[in-house]
Amino acid sequence: MKKQKRVNKTAKKKEAPAIKPYMLAIAMTVTASSIFIAVLYPKKPYSVFAPSDDFISLKSMNISCSNDYHKSTVFPGCTPTLVCGRHVIDGMVTAEEVDILLSIVKRALKHGESDGGASILDLHSGALSKGRKFVNIYKYLDKNELFKIFPVDHLKLFVAVKNRIHKAISEQFGIHPNKLFLTKPTFFSRMTSAPAQTQHDEYWHTHIDKIQYGSFDYTSLLYLSNYKKEFVGGRFIFDDTSGNVTVEPKLGRISFFTSGSENPHHVEKVTKGTRFALTISFSCDPKEAIKDPVLLDMI
């Protein structure tokens, strides 16, 4: 993708400030634990759990829970200590709604994007990939420019989609909705075949969300593009000891799962095209809860 030639006037006045250290966690997929996990889970034959050519009203896989959740406070009726698994649902988000969500991240990336193959945008913190670092888009663009990138009705759609996913997770895992909280980081991702420039671009390493992020108890992904149509590679892989279980991204498809060591996973390298997705995750710990995007407080 070519760099945008026109530079925002506000951005000219001052250099975009570097993002705070805690925001870097969004893209830190290469850690000592990630490398160790890759050794524990060597490459195995793939089984396709959710083909992109199929319409899946609901497909589930129950698995034994890991001990990760006992290493911190257990919240009865929410913390996944007894019921763990994976679920895939198509049709919860329409193609028109996906187009709107895609437009958000595409507009934002005109003011940034990674030099490597992975770019992110976090609507809650403002974290945006820019070159080989992260900046806070909320700090270097003025309010008028921000609302051109993030129209209020588009942000409200984001919240509505988040609420649908929250409901689906609550229902499938038998959780009272009031016990499950949106947590950080929650972010859009764009992946291409561009060579990695920093470790943050290396999204293809196996990792465990509960270990990597701490706050995650349930992870969800909403796919905003189609495997084999908009991109090649980029499949989502659960790295099971008995074999790798694959979810093929499909526009509007939602995949969600418990975040502990029962669900180690990685994303294949994208070899062609562009893969877009939205990661939204939830915690059982009310101290880890975050509000909806900050721009909605500025209305």
C-alpha positions in Angstrom: 0.0 0.0 0.0 1.4 3.4 -1.0 2.0 5.9 1.8 -0.5 8.8 1.8 1.1 11.9 0.4 -1.2 14.4 2.0 -0.3 15.0 5.7 -2.9 16.1 8.2 -2.3 19.7 9.1 -2.6 19.0 12.8 -0.1 16.3 12.5 2.4 18.7 10.9 2.4 21.0 14.0 3.8 18.3 16.3 5.2 14.8 15.9 2.7 12.1 16.8 3.5 11.1 20.4 4.7 7.6 21.0 2.1 5.3 22.6 2.4 4.5 26.3 4.2 1.2 27.1 1.0 -0.6 28.2 -0.5 -0.1 24.8 2.3 -2.0 23.2 0.9 -5.2 24.6 -1.7 -5.2 21.7 0.8 -6.5 19.2 3.4 -8.2 21.3 2.9 -11.8 20.0 6.6 -12.7 20.2 7.6 -13.6 23.8 9.7 -16.2 25.4 6.5 -18.1 26.2 5.4 -17.9 22.6 8.6 -19.5 21.4 8.4 -22.2 24.1 4.9 -23.0 23.1 5.9 -23.4 19.5 8.3 -26.1 20.6 5.6 -27.8 22.6 3.1 -27.8 19.7 5.1 -28.8 16.5 3.5 -28.6 13.1 0.8 -31.3 12.6 -1.7 -32.1 9.9 -4.6 -29.7 9.8 -8.3 -30.5 10.3 -10.7 -27.8 9.2 -13.1 -27.0 11.9 -14.8 -24.1 10.1 -14.4 -24.1 6.3 -14.9 -20.7 4.6 -17.2 -22.2 2.0 -19.7 -23.4 4.6 -22.4 -21.3 6.4 -22.2 -22.2 10.0 -25.2 -21.3 12.2 -23.3 -22.7 15.2 -20.4 -25.1 15.6 -18.9 -26.0 18.9 -16.1 -28.0 20.4 -15.9 -28.6 24.1 -12.5 -29.1 25.6 -11.0 -29.6 29.1 -10.1 -26.3 30.9 -6.5 -25.6 31.8 -5.2 -24.5 35.2 -4.4 -21.0 34.1 -7.6 -19.5 35.6 -6.7 -20.7 39.1 -3.5 -18.6 39.1 -5.6 -15.5 39.8 -9.0 -14.7 41.4 -11.7 -17.1 40.3 -15.1 -15.5 39.8 -17.8 -18.1 40.2 -20.3 -18.4 37.4 -17.9 -16.7 34.9 -14.3 -17.9 35.2 -13.9 -20.9 32.8 -12.7 -23.5 35.2 -15.3 -26.2 34.3 -16.6 -25.4 30.8 -14.1 -24.5 28.1 -14.3 -24.7 24.3 -14.5 -23.1 20.9 -17.5 -21.8 18.9 -18.0 -20.4 15.4 -21.1 -18.6 14.2 -21.9 -17.1 10.8 -24.6 -14.5 10.1 -24.5 -12.5 13.3 -23.0 -9.5 11.4 -24.2 -8.5 8.0 -22.0 -7.7 5.0 -23.2 -4.1 5.2 -22.1 -3.8 8.8 -18.8 -5.4 8.0 -18.3 -2.7 5.3 -18.9 0.0 7.9 -16.4 -1.5 10.4 -13.9 -1.9 7.6 -14.2 1.7 6.7 -13.2 2.7 10.3 -9.9 0.9 10.2 -9.1 1.9 6.6 -9.6 5.6 7.3 -7.5 5.4 10.4 -4.7 3.6 8.7 -4.4 6.5 6.2 -2.8 8.3 9.2 -0.5 5.4 10.1 0.2 1.7 9.3 3.1 -0.5 10.1 6.2 -0.8 8.0 5.8 -4.5 8.3 2.9 -6.9 7.6 0.7 -6.3 10.7 -1.1 -3.0 11.5 -3.5 -2.5 14.4 -6.0 0.1 15.6 -7.4 0.1 19.1 -10.5 2.3 19.4 -10.3 2.3 23.2 -6.7 3.4 23.8 -6.2 5.1 20.4 -3.2 2.9 19.7 -2.3 2.9 16.0 0.6 1.3 14.1 2.8 3.9 12.5 6.1 2.9 10.9 7.9 0.8 13.5 6.1 2.1 16.5 2.7 2.9 17.9 1.1 6.3 18.3 -2.1 7.5 20.0 -4.3 8.8 17.2 -6.5 10.6 19.7 -3.5 12.8 20.8 -2.3 14.1 17.5 -5.5 14.7 15.5 -8.1 17.3 16.5 -11.7 16.5 17.4 -13.1 17.4 14.0 -10.7 15.2 12.1 -11.3 12.4 14.5 -15.0 12.4 13.9 -14.4 12.3 10.2 -12.4 9.1 10.7 -14.8 7.8 13.4 -18.4 8.9 12.7 -20.6 8.5 15.7 -23.0 6.1 14.0 -20.0 3.9 13.0 -18.8 3.8 16.6 -22.3 2.9 17.8 -22.4 0.0 15.3 -19.1 -1.1 16.8 -20.7 -1.1 20.3 -23.8 -3.0 19.0 -21.6 -5.7 17.4 -19.6 -6.0 20.6 -22.9 -6.4 22.5 -24.0 -9.2 20.2 -20.7 -11.1 20.7 -21.0 -10.5 24.5 -24.5 -12.1 24.4 -23.3 -15.1 22.3 -20.4 -15.8 24.7 -22.7 -15.5 27.7 -25.2 -17.9 26.2 -22.8 -20.5 24.9 -20.8 -20.6 28.1 -23.7 -20.2 30.5 -22.6 -16.9 32.0 -24.9 -14.2 33.4 -24.2 -11.2 31.2 -23.6 -8.9 34.1 -20.6 -11.0 35.2 -18.8 -10.6 31.9 -16.8 -7.4 31.0 -15.2 -6.0 27.9 -11.5 -5.8 28.5 -8.3 -4.5 26.8 -6.8 -4.7 24.4 -9.6 -4.8 21.8 -8.4 -4.0 18.3 -8.7 -4.1 14.5 -5.9 -5.8 12.7 -4.7 -5.7 9.1 -2.3 -8.3 7.9 -0.4 -8.5 4.6 2.5 -10.3 3.1 4.9 -7.5 3.7 8.1 -8.6 5.5 8.2 -8.1 9.2 10.2 -5.1 10.4 9.9 -5.5 14.1 8.8 -8.4 16.4 5.4 -6.8 16.6 4.9 -7.7 12.9 5.4 -11.4 13.6 1.8 -12.4 14.3 2.3 -16.0 13.3 3.8 -17.3 16.5 1.8 -19.6 18.8 0.6 -17.9 21.9 -2.0 -18.2 24.7 -4.2 -15.1 25.3 -4.6 -15.6 29.1 -0.8 -15.8 29.5 0.0 -13.0 27.0 -2.6 -10.4 28.1 -3.6 -11.5 31.6 -7.0 -9.9 31.6 -8.5 -12.2 28.9 -10.9 -15.0 29.9 -12.9 -15.2 26.6 -11.5 -14.2 23.2 -13.5 -13.4 20.1 -12.6 -12.6 16.5 -14.9 -11.1 13.9 -13.5 -11.6 10.4 -13.8 -8.7 8.0 -12.5 -10.3 4.9 -12.7 -13.7 3.1 -10.0 -16.4 3.0 -9.1 -17.4 -0.6 -10.9 -14.3 -2.0 -9.3 -11.3 -0.4 -6.2 -13.1 0.9 -4.2 -16.3 0.9 -2.8 -17.9 4.0 -4.0 -16.2 7.2 -6.0 -19.1 8.6 -6.6 -19.2 12.3 -5.0 -22.3 13.8 -5.7 -23.9 17.2 -2.4 -25.7 18.0 -3.7 -28.9 19.7 -1.3 -31.7 20.8 -3.4 -34.1 18.7 -3.5 -32.0 15.6 -4.0 -28.5 14.3 -7.6 -27.3 14.2 -8.3 -24.6 11.6 -10.9 -21.8 11.3 -11.0 -20.3 7.9 -11.8 -16.6 8.0 -15.1 -15.6 6.3 -16.6 -12.1 6.1 -18.9 -11.7 9.1 -17.8 -14.9 10.8 -17.4 -14.8 14.5 -15.1 -17.2 16.4 -14.9 -17.2 20.2 -13.2 -19.4 22.7 -11.8 -19.6 26.3 -8.5 -17.8 26.5 -6.3 -20.2 28.5 -3.8 -22.9 27.7 -6.5 -25.2 26.4 -6.6 -22.9 23.3 -3.0 -22.2 22.1 -3.2 -20.7 18.6 -1.6 -18.7 15.9 -2.4 -17.1 12.5 -0.7 -18.4 9.4 1.4 -16.0 7.5 -0.6 -14.1 4.9 1.1 -14.8 1.5 -1.1 -12.7 -0.7 -3.7 -10.0 -0.3 -5.0 -8.3 2.9 -6.7 -9.9 5.9 -8.8 -7.8 8.2 -10.2 -8.9 11.6 -11.5 -7.4 14.8 -10.5 -8.9 18.2 -12.9 -8.3 21.1 -12.2 -9.9 24.4 -13.8 -10.2 27.8 -12.9 -10.7 31.4 -14.6 -12.0 34.5 -12.8 -9.5 36.7 -14.7 -6.2 37.1 -11.3 -4.5 37.7 -10.3 -5.3 34.2 -13.4 -3.8 32.6 -13.1 -1.0 30.1 -15.7 1.4 28.7 -16.9 1.8 25.1 -14.6 3.9 22.8 -13.6 7.2 24.4 -14.8 9.2 21.5 -18.4 8.4 22.5 -17.8 10.4 25.7 -16.9 13.5 23.6 -20.3 13.7 21.9 
